[in-house]
Amino acid sequence: MLVLIAYDINTTTAEGRFRLRTVSKLCERYGKRVQKSLFECSINAAEERLLEKELVRQIDPARDSLRIYLLGNHGFDKIVCLGNASPSFTDVLIY
């Protein structure tokens, strides 16, 4: 399935910069960077669950935002928002 991962890590502290590097390296193991904080991953459901679990351990939910778009094999499935995420939209943004 195709998975998009977008993140915004608060880097005002040394710990935040470390979290940013760690999250980036995790995403690089599973997919391809398409923008500075956006990765495309072609992975199966088990790999997605493992990646999500690893990412959750790295972020600070009060300061960071992590969005995982599960696009599935044939289209849009669901969005997982973790941490200090921006408000959700009710309309589909990807066509």
N, C-alpha and C positions, 0 to 999 in steps of 0.2 A: 504494500500500500504506500501511497505517497503521503508523507508527513512534512508539514512546514513548521519550523520552530523559530519563534521570534522572541527576543529577550531585551530587556532594558535593566542593566545592573547598575546600582548606585556606586559610583567609583570615587566618592569624595574622601574615602579612607583607604588605607593600605589593605585592610581586609576586603573592601569592596573591589579593589583592583585584582586581588587574588581570586575572589569569586568569579570575576569576569573572565580571567584566564582559564580557570577550571571549567566553567560552563562552555566556553568556546572550544576547549580541547575535547570535552565530552561530545559535543555536537559534531566536531570534525571526525571523530571515530565512526559515527553513524551515517554521515551525509556530506553534502557539498555546500560550502559557503556560497551564497548567491548575492548577499549584501553584508555589510559589516556585522549585523546582528540578526541575520536571517539565513536559515539553513534549509535545504531540501534534502529529505532522507527517503530513500526507497527501502523500506524495511517491513518485516512482518509484524503481526500483532504482539507476539512475545517480545520482540526486540523493542517495540514502542513502549511497552509496559516497563521493561528494564531501564530504558533510557529515561523515561519519566521519573521513575523511582530514584535513579542516580542524580538527576537534575534537582529534584525536590530536596535532596540532602545538601545540595550546594548553595541554594539561594537563601537569602534572608527575606521571608515573605512580607515583612513590614517595610522593606526598602526596595525590593527588586520586583520586576514583573517578568513573567514567563508565559508565553502563549504557545500552545501546541494545536495546530490545525490538522485534524485527521481527515485527509481527503479521500481515503479509501482507494479502491481499485477502479471505481467507475464514477466517482464524483464526490461531492461534499458530504461528510458524515457528521462530524461534531467538532467543537472547539473546546479545549481544556485550558482554563485560565488559572494560573497559580500566582500567589503573591499579590503585590500591590498593582493589580491590573486595572486598566482603564475601563470605563463603563461598557457593558455589552450592548450590542446592537440587536434589534429584533429582526431587521431585514437581512437577507443574504447579501454579503458584500462581494463574493466571488462567484462569477457566472461561468 
